[in-house]
Amino acid sequence: MRYAIVQNGTVTNVVKSAGALAENWIQSDSAGIGDTYENDQFTAPEPPPAAIPKSVSMAQARKALVLGGVSMASVASAIAAITDATQRELAQIDWEYSTTVRRLSPLIASLGPSLNLTDAQIDALFIAASSL
């Protein structure tokens, strides 16, 4: 049999044994180290949040946008809508010629709101882009 050793409501070890050797040994075929035990039920911990990449390649960023429902035409329109001519040209240069895009770049700071993307949504896009 398989037993979870529970201390202060948390599984600290899992062992195979013919029987429970202590009161805190709870028979379970699925409990894992780090699970919580409450009301006769084991619960796995939430996975840690994914790290937000500082930068991704421009190809990864564009793929993540498309997969996230943001068209390249929307990005082009957002860049075209930048009122300051110099800032618009700088954004266009970054969009067309950069090989990478930084999460905290001026381009992302200006395009995010124009594309109705929250900071959390942009973070999620960067996380998704890092795996493409």
N, CA, C and O of each residue as an XYZ file, in Angstrom:
528
protein
N       0.832     -1.179      0.000
C       0.000      0.000      0.000
C       0.878      1.244      0.000
O       2.041      1.217      0.402
N       0.291      2.309     -0.455
C       0.991      3.584     -0.536
C       0.396      4.545      0.498
O      -0.823      4.669      0.617
N       1.283      5.225      1.246
C       0.827      6.121      2.306
C       1.464      7.500      2.142
O       2.640      7.635      1.805
N       0.642      8.514      2.394
C       1.133      9.894      2.460
C       1.392     10.212      3.927
O       0.538      9.987      4.785
N       2.561     10.728      4.195
C       2.873     11.142      5.560
C       2.511     12.617      5.667
O       3.079     13.455      4.967
N       1.564     12.929      6.546
C       1.014     14.282      6.642
C       1.470     14.930      7.937
O       1.306     14.369      9.020
N       2.045     16.119      7.809
C       2.442     16.901      8.976
C       1.885     18.310      8.809
O       2.123     18.965      7.794
N       1.150     18.766      9.801
C       0.533     20.098      9.778
C      -0.288     20.326      8.511
O      -0.278     21.423      7.951
N      -0.993     19.298      8.060
C      -1.880     19.427      6.913
C      -1.214     19.357      5.558
O      -1.863     19.595      4.540
N       0.084     19.034      5.522
C       0.817     18.965      4.259
C       1.531     17.625      4.139
O       2.112     17.124      5.102
N       1.476     17.055      2.938
C       2.171     15.793      2.692
C       3.668     16.079      2.624
O       4.125     16.851      1.781
N       4.423     15.449      3.521
C       5.869     15.663      3.561
C       6.654     14.519      2.934
O       7.833     14.665      2.612
N       5.977     13.360      2.762
C       6.640     12.225      2.138
C       5.566     11.218      1.719
O       4.440     11.242      2.216
N       5.940     10.343      0.803
C       5.057      9.263      0.359
C       5.870      7.977      0.418
O       6.995      7.921     -0.079
N       5.289      6.933      1.036
C       6.018      5.679      1.217
C       5.135      4.483      0.875
O       3.908      4.577      0.870
N       5.784      3.362      0.590
C       5.069      2.094      0.424
C       5.299      1.291      1.691
O       6.416      1.177      2.197
N       4.199      0.740      2.185
C       4.292     -0.025      3.424
C       3.124     -0.998      3.481
O       2.087     -0.782      2.854
N       3.306     -2.078      4.245
C       2.233     -3.058      4.423
C       1.094     -2.476      5.257
O      -0.034     -2.965      5.209
N       1.400     -1.429      6.018
C       0.382     -0.795      6.855
C       0.882      0.529      7.381
O       2.073      0.831      7.308
N      -0.031      1.313      7.910
C       0.332      2.604      8.478
C       1.167      2.393      9.734
O       0.797      1.610     10.609
N       2.286      3.089      9.819
C       3.156      2.954     10.983
C       2.960      4.085     11.975
O       3.541      4.066     13.061
N       2.147      5.072     11.615
C       1.854      6.174     12.531
C       0.488      6.752     12.169
O      -0.043      6.503     11.087
N      -0.059      7.514     13.082
C      -1.388      8.091     12.889
C      -1.425      9.061     11.706
O      -2.465      9.226     11.068
N      -0.305      9.693     11.420
C      -0.280     10.678     10.331
C       0.020     10.043      8.969
O       0.261     10.762      8.000
N       0.009      8.722      8.880
C       0.171      8.029      7.598
C      -1.223      7.776      7.037
O      -2.003      7.019      7.615
N      -1.533      8.412      5.909
C      -2.857      8.312      5.304
C      -2.730      7.529      4.003
O      -1.928      7.884      3.140
N      -3.517      6.466      3.860
C      -3.449      5.642      2.653
C      -3.953      6.457      1.462
O      -5.036      7.041      1.506
N      -3.140      6.487      0.388
C      -3.520      7.218     -0.828
C      -2.705      6.707     -2.000
O      -1.497      6.498     -1.890
N      -3.382      6.508     -3.126
C      -2.689      6.103     -4.347
C      -2.278      7.301     -5.193
O      -1.553      7.145     -6.175
N      -2.736      8.499     -4.819
C      -2.483      9.650     -5.689
C      -1.810     10.840     -5.013
O      -1.322     11.725     -5.716
N      -1.763     10.902     -3.703
C      -1.180     12.065     -3.023
C       0.294     12.202     -3.351
O       1.002     11.216     -3.554
N       0.736     13.446     -3.397
C       2.140     13.725     -3.661
C       2.702     14.685     -2.642
O       1.956     15.379     -1.952
N       4.018     14.726     -2.547
C       4.681     15.636     -1.612
C       4.266     17.062     -1.954
O       4.294     17.467     -3.116
N       3.879     17.820     -0.922
C       3.447     19.201     -1.105
C       1.935     19.359     -1.166
O       1.419     20.468     -1.028
N       1.219     18.246     -1.373
C      -0.247     18.315     -1.367
C      -0.726     18.693      0.029
O      -0.045     18.433      1.021
N      -1.897     19.305      0.097
C      -2.508     19.572      1.396
C      -3.527     18.481      1.688
O      -4.079     17.864      0.776
N      -3.764     18.255      2.966
C      -4.729     17.238      3.400
C      -5.681     17.898      4.369
O      -5.292     18.347      5.447
N      -6.960     17.949      3.958
C      -7.976     18.570      4.792
C      -9.309     17.893      4.511
O      -9.630     17.597      3.360
N     -10.077     17.651      5.553
C     -11.391     17.009      5.428
C     -11.309     15.698      4.646
O     -12.132     15.430      3.770
N     -10.317     14.898      4.973
C     -10.126     13.584      4.337
C      -9.889     13.675      2.835
O     -10.206     12.742      2.097
N      -9.329     14.802      2.378
C      -9.095     14.968      0.938
C      -7.722     15.605      0.691
O      -7.311     16.535      1.386
N      -7.026     15.071     -0.324
C      -5.740     15.616     -0.737
C      -5.968     16.609     -1.879
O      -6.778     16.373     -2.775
N      -5.239     17.718     -1.825
C      -5.330     18.733     -2.879
C      -3.923     19.125     -3.303
O      -3.089     19.487     -2.473
N      -3.669     19.049     -4.615
C      -2.355     19.438     -5.139
C      -2.221     20.956     -5.062
O      -3.211     21.672     -5.220
N      -1.009     21.453     -4.822
C      -0.810     22.902     -4.766
C      -0.949     23.526     -6.158
O      -0.762     22.855     -7.173
N      -1.274     24.802     -6.187
C      -1.337     25.532     -7.447
C       0.078     25.619     -8.023
O       1.034     25.834     -7.279
N       0.219     25.455     -9.334
C       1.554     25.595     -9.920
C       2.015     27.041     -9.808
O       1.190     27.955     -9.817
N       3.321     27.260     -9.702
C       3.814     28.633     -9.613
C       3.522     29.363    -10.921
O       3.483     28.743    -11.984
N       3.320     30.669    -10.847
C       3.049     31.411    -12.075
C       4.262     31.358    -13.007
O       5.409     31.329    -12.561
N       3.980     31.347    -14.292
C       5.062     31.311    -15.276
C       5.812     32.639    -15.245
O       5.223     33.701    -15.048
N       7.102     32.554    -15.440
C       7.921     33.763    -15.492
C       7.620     34.515    -16.782
O       7.467     33.916    -17.847
N       7.540     35.823    -16.668
C       7.290     36.658    -17.845
C       8.641     36.958    -18.495
O       9.514     37.563    -17.873
N       8.810     36.530    -19.753
C      10.085     36.784    -20.418
C      10.338     38.281    -20.575
O       9.410     39.055    -20.808
N      11.585     38.675    -20.446
C      11.940     40.089    -20.654
C      11.848     40.456    -22.122
O      11.546     41.599    -22.468
N      12.111     39.477    -22.992
C      12.011     39.732    -24.430
C      11.729     38.426    -25.157
O      12.006     37.338    -24.652
N      11.172     38.561    -26.350
C      10.934     37.431    -27.245
C      11.309     37.879    -28.647
O      11.453     39.072    -28.914
N      11.464     36.915    -29.533
C      11.750     37.308    -30.918
C      10.497     37.950    -31.503
O       9.383     37.692    -31.048
N      10.692     38.779    -32.504
C       9.560     39.445    -33.133
C       8.632     38.417    -33.781
O       7.414     38.594    -33.774
N       9.197     37.345    -34.339
C       8.351     36.294    -34.919
C       7.484     35.656    -33.842
O       6.296     35.424    -34.061
N       8.069     35.371    -32.676
C       7.292     34.796    -31.577
C       6.179     35.759    -31.148
O       5.044     35.341    -30.919
N       6.510     37.039    -31.042
C       5.521     38.039    -30.629
C       4.369     38.104    -31.622
O       3.204     38.140    -31.226
N       4.691     38.119    -32.901
C       3.642     38.210    -33.921
C       2.766     36.960    -33.922
O       1.546     37.053    -34.058
N       3.382     35.803    -33.771
C       2.595     34.560    -33.710
C       1.671     34.572    -32.493
O       0.503     34.196    -32.595
N       2.188     35.001    -31.347
C       1.375     35.042    -30.128
C       0.201     36.004    -30.297
O      -0.907     35.719    -29.843
N       0.441     37.132    -30.943
C      -0.647     38.076    -31.187
C      -1.734     37.443    -32.049
O      -2.916     37.515    -31.715
N      -1.335     36.828    -33.151
C      -2.309     36.204    -34.053
C      -3.075     35.105    -33.321
O      -4.301     35.041    -33.407
N      -2.356     34.240    -32.599
C      -3.011     33.158    -31.862
C      -3.895     33.702    -30.743
O      -4.853     33.050    -30.328
N      -3.568     34.906    -30.256
C      -4.366     35.550    -29.219
C      -5.513     36.381    -29.766
O      -6.224     37.042    -29.009
N      -5.693     36.348    -31.077
C      -6.821     37.049    -31.678
C      -6.562     38.478    -32.098
O      -7.502     39.211    -32.406
N      -5.299     38.889    -32.117
C      -4.952     40.253    -32.544
C      -4.334     40.160    -33.933
O      -3.277     39.553    -34.108
N      -4.985     40.754    -34.906
C      -4.498     40.668    -36.286
C      -3.342     41.636    -36.521
O      -3.191     42.638    -35.823
N      -2.543     41.308    -37.513
C      -1.449     42.197    -37.895
C      -2.004     43.516    -38.434
O      -1.364     44.559    -38.296
N      -3.189     43.477    -39.048
C      -3.835     44.701    -39.530
C      -4.177     45.625    -38.357
O      -4.075     46.846    -38.477
N      -4.585     45.039    -37.217
C      -4.884     45.835    -36.024
C      -3.634     46.528    -35.508
O      -3.685     47.683    -35.085
N      -2.509     45.821    -35.543
C      -1.248     46.408    -35.096
C      -0.858     47.549    -36.037
O      -0.462     48.624    -35.587
N      -0.971     47.309    -37.340
C      -0.647     48.354    -38.315
C      -1.525     49.584    -38.097
O      -1.036     50.711    -38.181
N      -2.797     49.387    -37.821
C      -3.716     50.503    -37.567
C      -3.335     51.242    -36.289
O      -3.391     52.471    -36.233
N      -2.948     50.484    -35.261
C      -2.550     51.111    -33.998
C      -1.298     51.960    -34.184
O      -1.188     53.044    -33.611
N      -0.363     51.472    -34.979
C       0.854     52.255    -35.246
C       0.488     53.484    -36.058
O       0.971     54.579    -35.769
N      -0.351     53.326    -37.061
C      -0.760     54.454    -37.905
C      -1.514     55.514    -37.112
O      -1.523     56.684    -37.497
N      -2.148     55.119    -36.009
C      -2.939     56.053    -35.204
C      -2.100     56.861    -34.222
O      -2.628     57.755    -33.561
N      -0.808     56.568    -34.111
C       0.061     57.352    -33.217
C       0.129     58.766    -33.780
O       0.543     58.964    -34.923
N      -0.275     59.747    -32.983
C      -0.423     61.117    -33.486
C       0.908     61.827    -33.732
O       1.032     62.589    -34.691
N       1.878     61.593    -32.899
C       3.175     62.238    -33.089
C       3.916     61.539    -34.224
O       4.178     60.338    -34.158
N       4.251     62.298    -35.264
C       4.863     61.710    -36.465
C       6.181     61.006    -36.152
O       6.448     59.927    -36.682
N       7.000     61.603    -35.302
C       8.291     60.985    -34.969
C       8.080     59.684    -34.205
O       8.715     58.674    -34.511
N       7.197     59.700    -33.216
C       6.919     58.485    -32.444
C       6.311     57.404    -33.329
O       6.600     56.219    -33.162
N       5.467     57.820    -34.270
C       4.863     56.858    -35.197
C       5.934     56.196    -36.056
O       5.909     54.982    -36.257
N       6.878     56.995    -36.564
C       7.961     56.431    -37.384
C       8.862     55.517    -36.570
O       9.288     54.467    -37.051
N       9.152     55.918    -35.333
C       9.991     55.077    -34.476
C       9.290     53.741    -34.184
O       9.921     52.684    -34.205
N       8.000     53.801    -33.916
C       7.239     52.567    -33.674
C       7.233     51.694    -34.923
O       7.376     50.475    -34.831
N       7.070     52.308    -36.078
C       7.055     51.557    -37.340
C       8.404     50.872    -37.575
O       8.461     49.720    -38.007
N       9.480     51.594    -37.285
C      10.822     51.013    -37.434
C      10.983     49.822    -36.494
O      11.456     48.760    -36.897
N      10.583     50.011    -35.236
C      10.678     48.898    -34.277
C       9.862     47.705    -34.753
O      10.344     46.574    -34.704
N       8.642     47.934    -35.209
C       7.755     46.855    -35.624
C       8.300     46.128    -36.852
O       8.217     44.903    -36.935
N       8.849     46.869    -37.796
C       9.299     46.262    -39.050
C      10.705     45.676    -39.001
O      10.982     44.682    -39.673
N      11.606     46.284    -38.206
C      13.006     45.905    -38.329
C      13.642     45.281    -37.086
O      14.736     44.723    -37.175
N      12.982     45.364    -35.937
C      13.563     44.755    -34.735
C      13.486     43.234    -34.841
O      12.523     42.684    -35.375
N      14.501     42.575    -34.330
C      14.480     41.109    -34.306
C      13.903     40.585    -32.997
O      13.454     39.442    -32.923
N      13.918     41.425    -31.968
C      13.328     41.067    -30.685
C      12.447     42.213    -30.210
O      12.550     43.347    -30.679
N      11.585     41.879    -29.269
C      10.756     42.906    -28.637
C      10.834     42.697    -27.131
O      10.654     41.586    -26.633
N      11.105     43.783    -26.416
C      11.202     43.737    -24.955
C       9.838     44.019    -24.336
O       9.086     44.856    -24.833
N       9.527     43.325    -23.260
C       8.235     43.505    -22.589
C       8.048     44.949    -22.147
O       6.939     45.478    -22.223
N       9.105     45.587    -21.691
C       8.998     46.953    -21.175
C       9.415     48.003    -22.209
O       9.804     49.111    -21.840
N       9.338     47.669    -23.479
C       9.731     48.612    -24.523
C       8.669     49.684    -24.737
O       7.494     49.469    -24.442
N       9.088     50.840    -25.254
C       8.125     51.891    -25.593
C       7.087     51.415    -26.616
O       5.934     51.845    -26.576
N       7.490     50.535    -27.523
C       6.555     50.016    -28.519
C       5.398     49.295    -27.836
O       4.236     49.540    -28.161
N       5.702     48.424    -26.907
C       4.659     47.673    -26.196
C       3.829     48.606    -25.332
O       2.610     48.460    -25.241
N       4.495     49.572    -24.694
C       3.768     50.527    -23.849
C       2.758     51.340    -24.652
O       1.680     51.659    -24.151
N       3.099     51.676    -25.896
C       2.175     52.474    -26.693
C       1.134     51.627    -27.412
O      -0.003     52.071    -27.573
N       1.489     50.423    -27.847
C       0.540     49.608    -28.602
C      -0.475     48.878    -27.719
O      -1.616     48.673    -28.132
N      -0.074     48.489    -26.523
C      -0.971     47.735    -25.641
C      -2.332     48.397    -25.468
O      -3.355     47.784    -25.773
N      -2.364     49.629    -24.989
C      -3.661     50.286    -24.814
C      -4.418     50.478    -26.138
O      -5.642     50.360    -26.176
N      -3.694     50.770    -27.210
C      -4.338     50.957    -28.510
C      -5.011     49.683    -28.999
O      -5.997     49.738    -29.733
N      -4.478     48.541    -28.591
C      -5.043     47.247    -28.979
C      -5.988     46.701    -27.906
O      -6.418     45.549    -27.969
N      -6.306     47.552    -26.914
C      -7.188     47.164    -25.801
C      -6.653     45.966    -25.024
O      -7.413     45.092    -24.610
N      -5.334     45.937    -24.831
C      -4.698     44.860    -24.076
C      -4.293     45.380    -22.701
O      -3.644     46.419    -22.586
N      -4.682     44.649    -21.664
C      -4.261     44.996    -20.311
C      -2.822     44.525    -20.093
O      -2.281     43.757    -20.890
N      -2.219     44.991    -19.015
C      -0.864     44.517    -18.676
C      -0.854     43.005    -18.486
O       0.083     42.330    -18.912
N      -1.895     42.470    -17.846
C      -1.969     41.012    -17.626
C      -2.073     40.269    -18.956
O      -1.470     39.209    -19.121
N      -2.827     40.813    -19.899
C      -2.949     40.173    -21.210
C      -1.622     40.233    -21.973
O      -1.248     39.275    -22.650
N      -0.920     41.348    -21.864
C       0.387     41.468    -22.522
C       1.365     40.474    -21.902
O       2.115     39.808    -22.616
N       1.356     40.375    -20.578
C       2.218     39.391    -19.906
C       1.916     37.987    -20.428
O       2.828     37.219    -20.734
N       0.622     37.660    -20.525
C       0.224     36.332    -21.006
C       0.684     36.111    -22.444
O       1.081     35.001    -22.800
N       0.638     37.140    -23.263
C       1.122     37.020    -24.650
C       2.624     36.748    -24.686
O       3.094     35.940    -25.487
N       3.374     37.425    -23.817
C       4.821     37.196    -23.768
C       5.126     35.771    -23.297
O       6.031     35.117    -23.816
N       4.365     35.302    -22.315
C       4.560     33.925    -21.829
C       4.260     32.941    -22.957
O       5.018     32.002    -23.198
N       3.129     33.177    -23.649
C       2.768     32.291    -24.770
C       3.808     32.358    -25.884
O       4.174     31.339    -26.468
N       4.277     33.568    -26.169
C       5.266     33.746    -27.247
C       6.553     32.998    -26.952
O       7.198     32.495    -27.872
N       6.936     32.917    -25.696
C       8.209     32.281    -25.354
C       8.222     30.787    -25.674
O       9.293     30.186    -25.762
N       7.058     30.187    -25.847
C       7.012     28.759    -26.168
C       6.747     28.486    -27.646
O       6.593     27.333    -28.047
N       6.693     29.525    -28.441
C       6.435     29.339    -29.886
C       7.733     29.263    -30.668
O       7.709     29.109    -31.889
